Amino acid sequence: MVHAWAAMAPGQTLERYEYDAGPIGSDEVEVEVETCGICHSDLSVVNNEWGISTFPAVPGHEIIGRIVAAGPHAKGVSVGQRVGIGWSAESCMHCPQCLAGDGNLCAENVATIVGHYGGFADRVRANWQWVIPLPDGLDARDAGPLLCGGTTVFAPFHEYGISPIQRVGVVGIGGLGHLGLKFARAWGCEVTAFTSTDAKADEARGFGAHHVVNSRDRNALKALAGSLDLLLVTVNVPLDWPAMVGMLAPRGRMHIVGAVLKPIPVLAMDLIAGQRSISGSPTAGPTVMAKMLEFSARHGILPQTEHFAMDQVNDALEHLKSGNARYRIVLDA
Protein backbone atom coordinates (compact mmCIF):
# COMPACT_ATOMS: atom_id res chain seq x y z
CA MET A 1 0.00 0.00 0.00
CA VAL A 2 1.08 3.55 -0.74
CA HIS A 3 0.63 5.98 2.16
CA ALA A 4 -0.24 9.47 0.95
CA TRP A 5 -1.94 12.76 1.76
CA ALA A 6 -5.00 13.57 -0.34
CA ALA A 7 -7.78 16.10 -0.79
CA MET A 8 -11.00 14.13 -1.00
CA ALA A 9 -12.98 17.01 -2.57
CA PRO A 10 -12.24 20.50 -3.92
CA GLY A 11 -10.92 22.94 -1.32
CA GLN A 12 -10.63 20.40 1.49
CA THR A 13 -7.65 20.03 3.77
CA LEU A 14 -5.50 17.03 3.00
CA GLU A 15 -5.96 13.85 5.00
CA ARG A 16 -4.13 10.55 5.25
CA TYR A 17 -4.98 8.27 2.36
CA GLU A 18 -3.87 4.79 1.34
CA TYR A 19 -4.12 3.21 -2.07
CA ASP A 20 -2.99 0.04 -3.79
CA ALA A 21 -0.79 0.94 -6.77
CA GLY A 22 -1.14 -2.56 -8.22
CA PRO A 23 1.51 -4.38 -10.25
CA ILE A 24 4.16 -2.10 -11.72
CA GLY A 25 3.70 -1.38 -15.42
CA SER A 26 6.28 -2.52 -17.95
CA ASP A 27 7.44 1.06 -18.61
CA GLU A 28 6.94 2.33 -15.06
CA VAL A 29 9.39 3.26 -12.34
CA GLU A 30 8.52 3.37 -8.64
CA VAL A 31 10.31 5.97 -6.54
CA GLU A 32 10.58 6.12 -2.77
CA VAL A 33 9.99 9.79 -1.99
CA GLU A 34 12.67 11.62 -0.01
CA THR A 35 11.45 15.19 -0.53
CA CYS A 36 8.68 16.87 -2.48
CA GLY A 37 8.38 20.56 -3.21
CA ILE A 38 5.07 22.39 -3.01
CA CYS A 39 4.13 24.42 -6.07
CA HIS A 40 1.23 26.86 -6.38
CA SER A 41 -0.12 24.43 -8.98
CA ASP A 42 -0.69 21.95 -6.14
CA LEU A 43 -3.01 24.47 -4.50
CA SER A 44 -4.74 25.11 -7.82
CA VAL A 45 -5.39 21.38 -8.28
CA VAL A 46 -6.57 20.90 -4.68
CA ASN A 47 -9.02 23.79 -5.17
CA ASN A 48 -9.91 22.71 -8.73
CA GLU A 49 -9.22 26.25 -9.96
CA TRP A 50 -8.59 25.01 -13.51
CA GLY A 51 -11.55 22.61 -13.64
CA ILE A 52 -9.36 19.57 -14.43
CA SER A 53 -8.80 18.04 -10.99
CA THR A 54 -9.78 14.50 -10.09
CA PHE A 55 -10.46 13.35 -6.53
CA PRO A 56 -9.08 11.99 -4.31
CA ALA A 57 -6.21 14.28 -5.35
CA VAL A 58 -2.72 13.47 -4.11
CA PRO A 59 -0.65 16.58 -4.93
CA GLY A 60 3.12 16.82 -5.27
CA HIS A 61 5.10 17.07 -8.51
CA GLU A 62 8.54 18.30 -7.45
CA ILE A 63 9.77 14.93 -6.29
CA ILE A 64 13.22 13.70 -5.34
CA GLY A 65 13.74 10.10 -4.33
CA ARG A 66 15.39 6.79 -5.07
CA ILE A 67 14.15 4.12 -7.46
CA VAL A 68 12.91 1.03 -5.64
CA ALA A 69 11.38 -0.85 -8.58
CA ALA A 70 11.31 -0.66 -12.36
CA GLY A 71 9.28 -2.41 -15.04
CA PRO A 72 11.03 -4.70 -17.54
CA HIS A 73 10.95 -2.09 -20.33
CA ALA A 74 12.23 0.85 -18.26
CA LYS A 75 15.43 2.24 -19.78
CA GLY A 76 18.28 4.40 -18.58
CA VAL A 77 17.46 4.11 -14.88
CA SER A 78 18.30 1.59 -12.18
CA VAL A 79 17.15 0.57 -8.73
CA GLY A 80 18.85 2.68 -6.07
CA GLN A 81 19.41 5.65 -8.38
CA ARG A 82 18.40 9.09 -7.11
CA VAL A 83 16.00 10.79 -9.53
CA GLY A 84 13.46 13.55 -9.89
CA ILE A 85 9.89 13.63 -11.20
CA GLY A 86 8.16 16.83 -12.26
CA TRP A 87 4.77 17.89 -13.62
CA SER A 88 4.49 15.03 -16.13
CA ALA A 89 4.26 11.33 -15.28
CA GLU A 90 3.77 9.92 -18.78
CA SER A 91 3.12 10.73 -22.41
CA CYS A 92 2.47 8.65 -25.52
CA MET A 93 6.11 8.76 -26.79
CA HIS A 94 5.05 8.28 -30.41
CA CYS A 95 3.32 11.50 -31.48
CA PRO A 96 5.28 14.25 -33.33
CA GLN A 97 5.62 16.26 -30.13
CA CYS A 98 7.04 13.36 -28.13
CA LEU A 99 9.40 12.33 -30.93
CA ALA A 100 10.67 15.92 -31.09
CA GLY A 101 11.40 15.90 -27.35
CA ASP A 102 8.33 17.97 -26.46
CA GLY A 103 6.40 15.34 -24.54
CA ASN A 104 5.06 18.09 -22.29
CA LEU A 105 2.96 19.17 -25.29
CA CYS A 106 1.66 15.66 -26.00
CA ALA A 107 -2.14 15.45 -26.24
CA GLU A 108 -1.98 12.33 -24.05
CA ASN A 109 0.36 13.82 -21.44
CA VAL A 110 -0.61 12.73 -17.93
CA ALA A 111 0.11 15.23 -15.17
CA THR A 112 1.65 13.71 -12.06
CA ILE A 113 -1.19 15.14 -9.93
CA VAL A 114 -4.21 15.06 -12.28
CA GLY A 115 -5.72 11.63 -12.90
CA HIS A 116 -2.58 10.27 -11.24
CA TYR A 117 -1.33 10.15 -7.66
CA GLY A 118 1.52 12.53 -6.86
CA GLY A 119 4.41 12.87 -4.46
CA PHE A 120 2.79 13.82 -1.16
CA ALA A 121 3.30 10.17 -0.36
CA ASP A 122 5.94 7.62 0.55
CA ARG A 123 6.07 6.30 -3.03
CA VAL A 124 5.12 7.51 -6.49
CA ARG A 125 5.21 6.06 -10.00
CA ALA A 126 5.96 7.51 -13.42
CA ASN A 127 6.97 6.22 -16.84
CA TRP A 128 10.74 5.92 -17.19
CA GLN A 129 10.96 8.70 -19.79
CA TRP A 130 9.82 11.22 -17.16
CA VAL A 131 12.09 9.99 -14.37
CA ILE A 132 15.13 12.28 -14.55
CA PRO A 133 18.46 11.23 -12.96
CA LEU A 134 19.76 13.79 -10.49
CA PRO A 135 23.31 14.98 -11.36
CA ASP A 136 26.11 14.79 -8.86
CA GLY A 137 26.67 18.14 -7.19
CA LEU A 138 23.00 19.04 -6.70
CA ASP A 139 21.84 18.95 -3.08
CA ALA A 140 18.96 16.47 -3.13
CA ARG A 141 17.37 18.08 -0.08
CA ASP A 142 16.62 21.32 -1.95
CA ALA A 143 16.57 20.24 -5.61
CA GLY A 144 12.89 19.21 -5.80
CA PRO A 145 11.49 22.60 -6.90
CA LEU A 146 13.82 22.59 -9.89
CA LEU A 147 11.72 19.78 -11.40
CA CYS A 148 8.78 22.13 -11.96
CA GLY A 149 9.56 25.72 -10.96
CA GLY A 150 13.13 25.54 -12.24
CA THR A 151 12.17 23.86 -15.49
CA THR A 152 9.40 26.38 -16.11
CA VAL A 153 11.71 29.40 -16.01
CA PHE A 154 14.69 27.67 -17.66
CA ALA A 155 12.77 26.42 -20.70
CA PRO A 156 12.27 29.85 -22.41
CA PHE A 157 16.04 30.53 -22.37
CA HIS A 158 16.62 27.20 -24.11
CA GLU A 159 13.58 27.33 -26.41
CA TYR A 160 14.15 30.84 -27.77
CA GLY A 161 17.94 30.83 -27.96
CA ILE A 162 18.40 33.70 -25.53
CA SER A 163 21.89 35.15 -25.93
CA PRO A 164 24.21 36.06 -23.03
CA ILE A 165 24.42 39.61 -24.41
CA GLN A 166 20.67 40.17 -24.20
CA ARG A 167 18.71 42.04 -21.55
CA VAL A 168 16.19 40.03 -19.54
CA GLY A 169 13.47 41.21 -17.15
CA VAL A 170 11.79 38.98 -14.57
CA VAL A 171 8.42 40.08 -13.18
CA GLY A 172 7.66 38.75 -9.70
CA ILE A 173 10.21 37.72 -7.10
CA GLY A 174 8.51 34.63 -5.77
CA GLY A 175 8.80 30.89 -6.14
CA LEU A 176 9.28 31.09 -9.92
CA GLY A 177 10.78 34.55 -10.18
CA HIS A 178 13.70 34.08 -7.81
CA LEU A 179 14.77 31.06 -9.85
CA GLY A 180 14.27 33.05 -13.05
CA LEU A 181 16.74 35.62 -11.76
CA LYS A 182 19.29 32.92 -10.93
CA PHE A 183 19.04 31.30 -14.36
CA ALA A 184 19.14 34.64 -16.21
CA ARG A 185 22.28 35.74 -14.34
CA ALA A 186 24.02 32.38 -14.86
CA TRP A 187 23.04 32.56 -18.56
CA GLY A 188 25.11 35.74 -18.76
CA CYS A 189 22.31 38.24 -19.37
CA GLU A 190 21.82 41.72 -17.98
CA VAL A 191 19.00 41.12 -15.51
CA THR A 192 16.27 43.47 -14.27
CA ALA A 193 13.90 42.36 -11.51
CA PHE A 194 10.38 43.81 -11.31
CA THR A 195 8.62 43.59 -7.96
CA SER A 196 5.73 45.37 -6.29
CA THR A 197 7.43 44.84 -2.91
CA ASP A 198 10.33 47.23 -2.37
CA ALA A 199 11.47 45.14 0.62
CA LYS A 200 12.50 42.40 -1.80
CA ALA A 201 15.00 44.60 -3.66
CA ASP A 202 18.11 43.42 -1.80
CA GLU A 203 17.03 39.79 -2.07
CA ALA A 204 16.45 40.22 -5.81
CA ARG A 205 20.01 41.52 -6.21
CA GLY A 206 21.23 38.54 -4.21
CA PHE A 207 19.44 36.21 -6.63
CA GLY A 208 21.22 37.83 -9.58
CA ALA A 209 19.43 41.02 -10.58
CA HIS A 210 21.62 43.89 -11.77
CA HIS A 211 18.68 46.30 -11.47
CA VAL A 212 15.46 46.30 -9.43
CA VAL A 213 12.35 48.24 -10.47
CA ASN A 214 9.00 48.67 -8.74
CA SER A 215 6.45 47.13 -11.12
CA ARG A 216 3.83 49.70 -10.08
CA ASP A 217 6.04 52.70 -10.84
CA ARG A 218 4.73 53.79 -14.23
CA ASN A 219 7.52 56.34 -14.74
CA ALA A 220 10.19 53.71 -14.04
CA LEU A 221 8.56 51.36 -16.53
CA LYS A 222 8.40 54.11 -19.17
CA ALA A 223 12.11 54.79 -18.66
CA LEU A 224 12.81 51.22 -19.78
CA ALA A 225 10.77 51.50 -23.00
CA GLY A 226 12.21 49.44 -25.85
CA SER A 227 15.03 47.92 -23.78
CA LEU A 228 14.25 44.29 -22.94
CA ASP A 229 14.82 41.32 -25.22
CA LEU A 230 12.93 38.93 -22.93
CA LEU A 231 10.39 39.79 -20.24
CA LEU A 232 9.59 36.70 -18.18
CA VAL A 233 6.27 37.09 -16.33
CA THR A 234 6.13 34.72 -13.37
CA VAL A 235 3.14 36.17 -11.48
CA ASN A 236 -0.47 35.00 -11.80
CA VAL A 237 -2.14 38.41 -11.42
CA PRO A 238 -3.00 41.10 -14.00
CA LEU A 239 -0.32 43.70 -14.72
CA ASP A 240 -0.07 46.99 -16.59
CA TRP A 241 0.14 45.08 -19.85
CA PRO A 242 0.67 48.06 -22.20
CA ALA A 243 3.61 49.13 -20.02
CA MET A 244 5.01 45.59 -20.03
CA VAL A 245 4.83 45.33 -23.82
CA GLY A 246 6.25 48.85 -24.12
CA MET A 247 9.47 47.74 -22.41
CA LEU A 248 10.19 45.18 -25.14
CA ALA A 249 12.99 45.92 -27.59
CA PRO A 250 12.43 45.34 -31.31
CA ARG A 251 11.92 41.57 -31.73
CA GLY A 252 11.50 41.40 -27.95
CA ARG A 253 9.31 38.77 -26.34
CA MET A 254 7.01 38.82 -23.31
CA HIS A 255 6.82 35.24 -22.10
CA ILE A 256 4.13 34.15 -19.63
CA VAL A 257 4.78 31.32 -17.19
CA GLY A 258 2.48 32.52 -14.39
CA ALA A 259 -1.09 31.22 -14.73
CA VAL A 260 -2.85 34.58 -15.14
CA LEU A 261 -6.53 33.65 -15.26
CA LYS A 262 -7.82 36.92 -16.75
CA PRO A 263 -7.44 38.00 -20.39
CA ILE A 264 -4.34 39.96 -21.36
CA PRO A 265 -5.43 42.97 -23.47
CA VAL A 266 -2.81 44.00 -26.03
CA LEU A 267 -3.10 46.25 -29.09
CA ALA A 268 -2.00 44.56 -32.29
CA MET A 269 -0.02 47.63 -33.37
CA ASP A 270 2.06 47.44 -30.19
CA LEU A 271 3.27 44.06 -31.42
CA ILE A 272 3.46 44.80 -35.13
CA ALA A 273 5.47 48.02 -34.85
CA GLY A 274 8.46 46.42 -33.14
CA GLN A 275 7.88 42.86 -34.36
CA ARG A 276 7.33 41.90 -30.74
CA SER A 277 5.92 38.61 -29.49
CA ILE A 278 3.85 37.32 -26.61
CA SER A 279 4.16 33.65 -25.73
CA GLY A 280 3.69 31.17 -22.93
CA SER A 281 4.86 27.72 -21.97
CA PRO A 282 4.29 24.92 -19.49
CA THR A 283 7.28 23.07 -18.03
CA ALA A 284 9.41 21.17 -20.60
CA GLY A 285 10.15 17.79 -22.09
CA PRO A 286 12.45 15.32 -20.34
CA THR A 287 15.54 16.24 -22.38
CA VAL A 288 15.29 19.91 -21.45
CA MET A 289 14.60 18.97 -17.84
CA ALA A 290 17.82 16.97 -17.78
CA LYS A 291 19.72 19.88 -19.34
CA MET A 292 18.25 22.22 -16.72
CA LEU A 293 19.49 19.98 -13.91
CA GLU A 294 22.96 19.79 -15.48
CA PHE A 295 23.06 23.58 -15.87
CA SER A 296 21.93 23.99 -12.26
CA ALA A 297 24.65 21.64 -11.02
CA ARG A 298 27.29 23.45 -13.08
CA HIS A 299 26.29 26.89 -11.77
CA GLY A 300 25.23 25.96 -8.26
CA ILE A 301 21.60 26.96 -8.81
CA LEU A 302 19.14 25.84 -6.14
CA PRO A 303 15.94 27.40 -4.86
CA GLN A 304 15.76 29.20 -1.55
CA THR A 305 13.66 26.80 0.51
CA GLU A 306 11.72 26.31 3.72
CA HIS A 307 11.21 22.77 4.98
CA PHE A 308 8.22 21.11 6.63
CA ALA A 309 7.73 17.49 7.62
CA MET A 310 5.36 15.58 5.32
CA ASP A 311 2.79 15.26 8.12
CA GLN A 312 2.76 19.08 8.37
CA VAL A 313 1.53 19.32 4.79
CA ASN A 314 -1.60 21.33 5.65
CA ASP A 315 0.47 23.87 7.60
CA ALA A 316 2.83 24.09 4.64
CA LEU A 317 -0.06 24.69 2.21
CA GLU A 318 -1.43 27.44 4.46
CA HIS A 319 2.03 29.02 4.58
CA LEU A 320 2.12 29.03 0.78
CA LYS A 321 -1.44 30.36 0.53
CA SER A 322 -0.58 33.23 2.89
CA GLY A 323 2.08 34.49 0.50
CA ASN A 324 4.79 34.23 3.15
CA ALA A 325 6.86 31.42 1.61
CA ARG A 326 10.49 32.37 0.96
CA TYR A 327 10.59 31.13 -1.69
CA ARG A 328 9.83 27.45 -2.25
CA ILE A 329 8.47 24.99 0.32
CA VAL A 330 9.81 21.44 0.51
CA LEU A 331 8.22 18.53 2.38
CA ASP A 332 10.58 16.03 3.95
CA ALA A 333 9.16 12.53 3.74
PyMOL commands that set and color helices and strands:
alter all, ss='L'
color gray80, all
select helices_A, chain A and resi 40-46+96-99+103-105+128-130+140-147+149-159+177-187+198-207+218-223+241-246+268-272+286-299+310-321
alter helices_A, ss='H'
color red, helices_A
select strands_A, chain A and resi 2-6+15-19+28-38+63-70+82-85+88-90+110-111+123-127+132-133+167-171+190-195+211-214+228-233+248-256+277-280+305-309+328-332
alter strands_A, ss='S'
color yellow, strands_A
deselect
rebuild
show_as cartoon
